[in-house]
Amino acid sequence: MRLRDFGADGQRFAGIVGLRRNKLLFTAPDPSYAQAAEDGARVLPLWGIGGMCDAGESWQDAAQRHGAAETGCEVRLFASRETYYLNVKSDIFAIDVDDVPAPALLYAAAYRPPDNPYGDLQTVYGVEYFAHVRGTPQPAPGAAALIALGQPLLVAASQQQLTLDHLLQAGAELFPNPVGPALDPTLTIVPMGTPHFMLQVLDAGHWWQTLSLADLPLL
């Protein structure tokens, strides 16, 4: 597959799965995104790092641009050993990509535009790269923090209700926005978006070797 052909007729989202000291780096949004669960817990999503491609912008350039802007660090993309595609039906395929570096994940997801929440579902196409994040992460405006956590802890957060305090006690690192609202340590953190898509690939029995962080190239 050539990436320039992927999602050519739709919205395109490019992002990174940041790697920092054997941990994966994700975004915690502003606490205003927290929602109440049935059991009374307040749930905050854990998001990926990335954003929409500009017109004519390549997937790689967009991922690099958003990664640097949202981490405040030097970001270096590197090739994934395997590339998987997750379609709108949640079918998962291993695919060959001609581009270098090869991305880790391609996906197609249904969504409703924020400016038309009652409109028809549209499709957004995403490409996610592994990337080294060099330096001390600094959240972009609008984000409450960046959170670095190991693969087992990411999996655990998807399987049980873990609060921010639980994650930190288990070894996660928090990089808060110094000018944003502080995160309540009792917030339950739930992987959504890119972290959720990654977990779907893991649940299907794929990617364990690729996501063995000890084997990934480190700087």
C-alpha positions as CSV (number, residue, x, y, z in Angstrom):
1,M,0.0,0.0,0.0
2,R,1.1,3.6,-0.7
3,L,0.1,5.9,2.1
4,R,-0.7,8.8,-0.2
5,D,-3.6,6.7,-1.5
6,F,-5.0,6.0,2.0
7,G,-7.9,8.2,3.1
8,A,-7.5,10.4,0.0
9,D,-11.2,11.1,0.0
10,G,-11.8,11.8,3.7
11,Q,-10.6,13.4,6.9
12,R,-7.0,12.4,7.7
13,F,-5.5,12.2,11.2
14,A,-1.8,11.7,11.7
15,G,-0.3,10.9,15.1
16,I,2.5,9.4,17.0
17,V,2.8,6.8,19.7
18,G,5.6,8.5,21.6
19,L,8.3,6.4,23.2
20,R,10.2,7.8,26.1
21,R,12.5,5.7,28.3
22,N,10.6,2.5,27.6
23,K,7.3,4.1,28.3
24,L,4.5,5.1,25.9
25,L,3.5,8.8,25.9
26,F,-0.2,9.9,25.6
27,T,-2.3,13.0,26.3
28,A,-4.6,13.7,29.2
29,P,-7.1,16.5,28.1
30,D,-8.5,19.3,30.2
31,P,-10.5,18.0,33.2
32,S,-13.6,19.5,31.6
33,Y,-13.7,16.4,29.4
34,A,-14.2,14.2,32.4
35,Q,-17.6,12.4,32.5
36,A,-19.5,10.8,35.4
37,A,-19.8,7.0,35.2
38,E,-22.7,5.0,36.6
39,D,-20.9,4.1,39.8
40,G,-20.2,7.8,40.4
41,A,-16.5,7.8,39.3
42,R,-15.3,10.6,37.1
43,V,-13.7,9.3,34.0
44,L,-11.1,11.2,31.9
45,P,-10.0,9.8,28.5
46,L,-6.4,9.1,27.7
47,W,-5.8,10.3,24.1
48,G,-3.1,9.9,21.5
49,I,-0.8,12.7,20.2
50,G,-1.7,14.0,16.8
51,G,-4.1,16.0,14.7
52,M,-5.5,16.6,11.2
53,C,-3.3,16.8,8.1
54,D,-3.2,20.0,6.3
55,A,-4.1,20.1,2.6
56,G,-1.3,18.5,0.6
57,E,0.6,17.6,3.8
58,S,2.1,14.1,3.9
59,W,1.2,11.7,6.8
60,Q,4.8,11.7,8.0
61,D,5.1,15.5,8.0
62,A,1.8,15.9,9.8
63,A,2.7,13.3,12.5
64,Q,6.1,15.0,13.0
65,R,4.5,18.4,13.2
66,H,1.8,17.5,15.7
67,G,4.2,15.3,17.7
68,A,6.6,18.2,18.2
69,A,3.9,20.7,18.9
70,E,2.0,18.6,21.5
71,T,5.1,17.3,23.4
72,G,7.4,20.4,23.2
73,C,10.2,18.0,22.3
74,E,12.3,16.8,19.4
75,V,10.3,13.9,17.8
76,R,12.0,11.3,15.6
77,L,9.8,8.8,13.8
78,F,11.0,5.2,13.4
79,A,9.8,2.2,11.5
80,S,7.4,-0.3,13.1
81,R,8.3,-4.0,12.5
82,E,4.7,-4.6,11.6
83,T,1.9,-2.4,10.3
84,Y,-1.8,-3.2,11.1
85,Y,-5.0,-1.8,9.6
86,L,-8.1,-1.5,11.8
87,N,-11.2,-0.9,9.7
88,V,-14.6,0.6,10.7
89,K,-15.9,-2.9,11.4
90,S,-13.0,-3.5,13.9
91,D,-11.5,-6.1,11.5
92,I,-7.7,-6.1,11.9
93,F,-5.3,-6.9,9.1
94,A,-1.5,-7.0,8.8
95,I,-0.5,-5.0,5.7
96,D,2.6,-4.0,3.8
97,V,3.3,-0.3,3.4
98,D,5.8,0.9,0.8
99,D,6.6,4.2,2.7
100,V,9.6,4.6,5.0
101,P,9.4,4.7,7.9
102,A,6.6,2.2,8.1
103,P,3.8,3.3,10.4
104,A,2.6,1.1,13.3
105,L,-1.2,1.5,12.7
106,L,-3.7,2.6,10.1
107,Y,-7.3,2.9,11.0
108,A,-10.7,4.0,9.7
109,A,-13.2,5.2,12.4
110,A,-16.7,6.6,12.2
111,Y,-17.3,9.9,13.9
112,R,-19.6,12.9,13.9
113,P,-18.1,16.3,13.4
114,P,-18.0,18.4,16.6
115,D,-19.9,21.3,14.8
116,N,-22.7,18.9,13.7
117,P,-23.2,16.4,16.5
118,Y,-26.6,15.2,15.1
119,G,-25.3,14.8,11.5
120,D,-24.5,11.7,9.6
121,L,-21.5,9.6,10.6
122,Q,-18.3,10.4,8.7
123,T,-15.1,8.5,8.4
124,V,-11.8,9.7,9.6
125,Y,-8.6,7.9,8.4
126,G,-5.6,7.7,10.8
127,V,-2.0,6.8,10.5
128,E,0.1,6.4,13.7
129,Y,3.9,6.2,13.8
130,F,6.2,5.1,16.6
131,A,8.4,8.0,17.6
132,H,11.2,8.8,20.0
133,V,10.4,11.8,22.1
134,R,13.7,13.4,23.2
135,G,13.7,15.8,26.2
136,T,11.2,16.6,29.0
137,P,7.7,16.6,27.6
138,Q,5.6,19.8,27.9
139,P,1.9,19.6,27.2
140,A,0.4,21.9,24.5
141,P,-2.2,24.5,25.4
142,G,-5.5,22.8,26.0
143,A,-4.0,19.6,27.4
144,A,-3.8,19.1,31.1
145,A,-0.8,16.7,31.0
146,L,1.1,14.1,29.2
147,I,1.3,10.7,30.8
148,A,4.0,8.1,30.1
149,L,3.2,4.5,31.0
150,G,4.4,1.0,30.1
151,Q,2.5,-1.4,27.9
152,P,1.3,-3.6,30.8
153,L,-0.1,-0.6,32.7
154,L,-1.9,0.6,29.5
155,V,-3.5,-2.8,29.2
156,A,-4.5,-2.8,32.9
157,A,-6.1,0.6,32.5
158,S,-8.4,-0.8,29.8
159,Q,-9.4,-3.8,32.0
160,Q,-10.1,-2.2,35.3
161,Q,-10.9,1.2,36.8
162,L,-7.5,2.8,37.6
163,T,-7.3,6.3,38.9
164,L,-4.5,8.7,38.1
165,D,-3.1,8.0,41.5
166,H,-3.1,4.3,40.9
167,L,-1.2,4.8,37.6
168,L,1.4,7.0,39.3
169,Q,1.9,4.6,42.1
170,A,2.4,1.8,39.5
171,G,5.1,3.7,37.8
172,A,3.5,6.0,35.3
173,E,5.0,9.5,34.9
174,L,3.0,12.7,34.8
175,F,4.1,15.9,33.0
176,P,1.4,18.5,33.9
177,N,0.7,21.7,32.1
178,P,2.1,24.4,34.4
179,V,-0.5,26.9,33.4
180,G,-3.5,24.5,33.1
181,P,-5.9,23.1,35.8
182,A,-4.4,20.4,37.9
183,L,-5.7,16.8,37.4
184,D,-7.6,15.3,40.3
185,P,-5.7,12.2,41.4
186,T,-9.0,10.3,41.9
187,L,-10.0,10.6,38.2
188,T,-10.4,7.3,36.5
189,I,-8.2,7.2,33.3
190,V,-9.6,5.3,30.4
191,P,-7.7,4.8,27.0
192,M,-9.6,6.2,24.1
193,G,-8.8,7.0,20.5
194,T,-5.3,5.9,19.6
195,P,-4.6,4.0,22.8
196,H,-7.9,2.2,22.4
197,F,-7.2,1.3,18.8
198,M,-3.8,0.0,19.9
199,L,-5.4,-2.2,22.5
200,Q,-7.8,-3.6,20.0
201,V,-4.8,-4.8,17.9
202,L,-3.3,-6.3,21.1
203,D,-6.6,-8.0,22.0
204,A,-6.6,-9.6,18.6
205,G,-3.3,-11.3,19.4
206,H,-1.2,-9.1,17.2
207,W,1.6,-6.7,17.9
208,W,3.0,-8.2,21.1
209,Q,6.5,-8.4,19.7
210,T,6.3,-5.0,18.1
211,L,5.2,-3.4,21.4
212,S,7.8,-5.2,23.5
213,L,9.4,-2.0,24.5
214,A,12.7,-3.6,25.6
215,D,13.2,-4.6,21.9
216,L,12.4,-1.3,20.3
217,P,15.3,0.9,19.2
218,L,16.1,3.4,21.9
219,L,18.2,6.6,21.9
